[in-house]
């Protein structure tokens, strides 16, 4: 884009006509990449932000006003008779403070400094100054961001395993007794030959996700922690004659859970 040699003069004339005491400071961008930090300092993602990211503007201006108010002035690409004026983010505050208000969106103004100053004073400054005051009040009240508290320590936990064949399950011995009924209620069934609680892969993805989410919600509500892991890629082959009872194995119930969905 050809350099707008009139931008500096326009910004200086604008500063003389805005309410209060303002001064203009020229900004130069030796390379296109130098415009990225300038775009990041803007307090909105409107036309001025897009202009700095999409066009080689070469230079701009910043207006400094009362109470550390700051406005950016840039050329409006493809319209030589207009400029873009946008608020800059307040300094000395953190992201969580800025998020308490809506961004004071910038405006386009004519290249007549008198009319432009009138538009800024009427359309942009009131919104900007209100937002600036709100952010600074929040910064005084909340100097640090609100931190999410950590989860409480739990005495028991369940590790659900996602197996390569699509089954989600957990070895029987790793599941606390208090979690059995929760898993049954979420359609997990006990498989004696695999000695594990399993949610079959026959469920559709959406159904399976809902059942797993429900199981996690119910277990954590009982103070039981839940982990989720992927199994090792190799699954041992099933024995030809699986044991259903014996030392270390739970007895096969008369009506095993695997015979009917719960």
WOMO-V858786 format. One record per helix or strand of 3 or more residues. SS is the DSSP state (~ for helix, > for strand). FROM is the first residue (numbers start at 1). TO is the last residue. If there is no record, write none. Layout:
<<SS:FROM:TO> <SS:FROM:TO>>
//
This chain:
<<~:7:17> <>:23:28> <~:34:41> <~:47:54> <>:59:64> <~:66:68> <>:70:75> <>:82:88> <~:95:98> <>:107:110> <~:113:141> <>:156:162> <>:168:171> <~:172:174> <~:177:185> <>:189:191> <>:196:199> <~:205:221> <>:224:230> <~:257:259>>
//
